[in-house]
């Protein structure tokens, strides 16, 4: 099987992965008990409507009180005006300069990791670089030991390691709640881990992001210990797993489209647009969720208050009404208004770091390996969750 044909086999129940359009732009999923949105315009509409949709979806699963405690400091689940206050504090520490200053370190790590495989005929891209590099960068940035990366990976596996879709149907709730209990336990372990490091920074400040977070102050407001730990945990997990999948997906897409790969190698200025195109076609996080806070119309559908809405950004990113030749990989596609980073208030804060890592790593990779292809004799393994689109194992040949 060629790499290009392999890509059409991922999550076969989703038509856009086979080069087709969904039958409806908005539809109610009886089996899962939620609304699903596939069209680009409709997804943008929901993402931009903070009056009628709440990002706090956890309350439907565990109730208001538990969700409020768990989500304190979680930008992904926080609504305005609290979201704006929290983001101002976080942005005060997580600045463009903080990200830009990481470029030399990213390049050094990429060279060191590729030094280990330079003399081999091939290597496993995710295990050798696409996972350890971003997790090392984000751990060093925060100020936690990068040597704990095996522990971080176990937390990621617990969060994204099952193939069950979120369901609100009563018949699925027992299994769903068992999964959530395990994920809550994992999250509390991670929060406790981050809390210990944050408390240590209050006693002994260092030149790292955790210190910046515990010291950040805007208009007299400061982050609580819980908020620092929650945001640090979110940044640690989302800040590396997204980049890991992005790096794997980009190498995979270039292998599937050799003429585009040659184009990018010949013109390195196309690396950033090639990365954006890869995450358009293989969006690491394929969905986003909201809860309707009032009866609201999405496209031609009327969604009652209190119901869950799942937006398939992976489908919207292939909407033919927005993207010419939507299933074609074009390394120079511009403009490319994909939704893989989100949109509006909840646009991903980590996008600049992921983009920087992708640009630097691919440039180093091309310099080090003039020949690079997917090993046809070893399987490419994808993340099992249907709501992620990313490789977990990608064997490469360098000769």
NORZIMO-V889493 format. One record per backbone hydrogen bond with DSSP energy under -1.0 kcal/mol. NH is the residue of the N-H (numbers start at 1). CO is the residue of the C=O. Records with the same first field share a line. If there is no record, write none. Layout:
NH->CO + CO
This chain:
6->2
7->3
9->6
14->11
17->14
18->15
20->15
27->36
29->34
33->29
34->29
35->308
36->27
37->310
38->25
39->25
43->39
44->40
45->41
46->42
47->43
48->44
49->46
50->48
54->291
57->55
60->57
61->58
62->58
63->59
67->63
68->64
69->65
70->66
71->67
74->71
77->74
83->79
85->81
86->82
87->83
88->84
89->85
90->86
91->87
92->88
93->90
94->90
95->93
99->95
100->96
101->97
102->99
103->100
106->102
107->103
108->104
109->105
110->106
111->107
112->108
113->109
114->110
115->111
118->114
120->117
123->396
125->394
128->124
129->125
130->125
131->126
133->129
135->131
136->132
137->133
138->134
139->135
140->136
141->137
142->138
143->139
144->139
148->145
149->146
152->148
153->149
154->150
155->151
156->152
157->153
158->154
159->155
160->156
161->157
168->32
172->169
176->172
177->173
178->174
179->175
180->176
181->177
182->178
183->179
184->180
185->181
186->182
187->183
188->184
189->185
190->186
191->187
192->188
193->189
194->190
195->191
196->192
197->193
198->194
199->195
200->196
201->197
202->198
203->199
204->200
208->206
209->141
210->142
212->208
213->209
214->210
215->211
216->212
218->221
221->218
228->224
229->225
230->226
231->227
232->228
233->229
234->230
235->231
236->232
237->233
238->234
239->235
240->237
241->237
242->238
244->240
245->241
246->242
247->243
248->244
249->245
250->246
251->247
252->248
253->249
254->250
255->251
256->252
261->257
262->258
263->259
264->260
265->261
266->262
267->263
270->267
271->268
274->270
275->271
276->272
277->273
278->274
279->275
280->276
281->277
282->278
286->387
288->311
290->309
291->54
292->307
293->52
296->303
298->301
301->298
303->296
306->292
307->304
309->290
310->35
311->288
312->37
313->311
314->286
316->312
317->313
318->315
319->316
322->319
323->319
328->325
333->330
338->336
342->339
347->344
348->341
351->348
354->350
355->351
356->352
357->353
358->354
359->355
360->356
361->357
362->358
363->359
364->360
365->361
366->362
367->363
368->364
369->365
373->397
375->395
378->375
381->393
383->390
388->385
389->284
392->381
393->381
396->123
397->373
398->121
